[in-house]
């Protein structure tokens, strides 16, 4: 398992796969910060839509784990499951790809798990609805609630 002193990309140079705890909220609800462990393997290119690569953002030290939305000839369009903006990532930035994860001690293989594949389908196709909820409908409902529910 990788720790703070060992970088995952360095470990992947000598190992086929590396397990590490997650950090951040960009991949929620799938991955919970400091609770779920991901298994990262060396990438085999080209990666497919829905895959979750681990990559280095230029100019930053930490690695990021986000989902591929679209494959292009010169790279990938990527977004975190809990985010509303896209990024473009070149193949050279990718150091690994999520092969599996552990949630509550249960192993989930990203290549064979049917529930995981359903989740990926839902997350890739529900973005317009989720964005509408977060950016439009939820704020409106919050204003209505604040207007009709008295403050304590």
FENQUI-V926014 format. One record per residue. RES is the residue in one letter. OMEGA is omega as a letter, one per 40 degrees, with the letter a starting at -180 (NA if undefined). D_CENTER is the distance of its C-alpha to the mean C-alpha in Angstrom with 2 decimals. Layout:
BEGIN
RES&OMEGA&D_CENTER, RES&OMEGA&D_CENTER
END
This chain:
BEGIN
X&i&19.21, X&i&18.19, X&a&19.42, X&a&19.60, X&a&22.53, X&i&21.01, X&a&18.31, X&a&16.00, X&i&17.01, X&i&20.61, X&a&20.40, X&i&19.02, X&a&22.24, X&a&24.30, X&i&22.22, X&a&20.61, X&a&17.67, X&i&16.57, X&a&15.29, X&i&13.95, X&i&13.04, X&i&9.86, X&i&10.64, X&a&9.72, X&a&8.78, X&a&6.15, X&i&3.89, X&e&7.52, X&a&9.43, X&a&7.82, X&a&7.49, X&a&10.40, X&i&11.40, X&i&14.10, X&a&14.50, X&i&12.23, X&i&12.56, X&i&10.54, X&a&12.81, X&i&12.28, X&i&14.97, X&a&16.63, X&i&15.56, X&a&18.10, X&e&18.34, X&i&18.08, X&a&14.56, X&i&14.25, X&a&12.65, X&i&9.78, X&a&9.06, X&a&5.98, X&i&8.04, X&a&8.69, X&i&10.90, X&i&13.48, X&a&14.07, X&i&17.84, X&i&19.94, X&a&17.53, X&a&17.71, X&i&14.36, X&a&11.49, X&a&8.01, X&i&4.81, X&a&3.39, X&i&5.00, X&i&8.78, X&a&10.97, X&i&14.20, X&i&15.90, X&a&18.77, X&a&21.58, X&i&20.76, X&a&16.95, X&i&13.75, X&a&12.62, X&i&8.92, X&i&7.21, X&a&4.50, X&a&5.50, X&a&7.90, X&a&9.17, X&i&12.20, X&a&12.63, X&i&11.97, X&i&12.22, X&a&14.21, X&i&13.60, X&a&16.56, X&a&16.73, X&a&18.46, X&a&15.56, X&a&13.45, X&a&14.47, X&i&12.70, X&a&10.46, X&i&9.08, X&a&12.26, X&i&12.23, X&i&11.55, X&i&14.22, X&a&14.41, X&i&17.89, X&a&19.17, X&i&18.43, X&i&17.04, X&i&14.80, X&a&15.01, X&a&12.40, X&a&15.42, X&a&17.98, X&i&16.78, X&i&18.05, X&i&16.45, X&i&12.94, X&i&14.11, X&i&15.41, X&i&12.21, X&i&10.59, X&a&13.90, X&a&13.91, X&i&10.58, X&a&11.69, X&a&15.23, X&a&15.32, X&a&13.95, X&i&17.62, X&i&18.64, X&i&15.88, X&i&16.61, X&i&20.30, X&a&20.05, X&a&18.36, X&a&20.33, X&a&23.62, X&a&24.50, X&i&23.24, X&i&25.08, X&i&28.16, X&i&28.26, X&i&27.93, X&i&30.91, X&a&32.90, X&a&32.31, X&a&33.39, X&a&36.41, X&i&37.67, X&a&36.76, X&i&39.07, X&a&37.82, X&NA&38.97
END
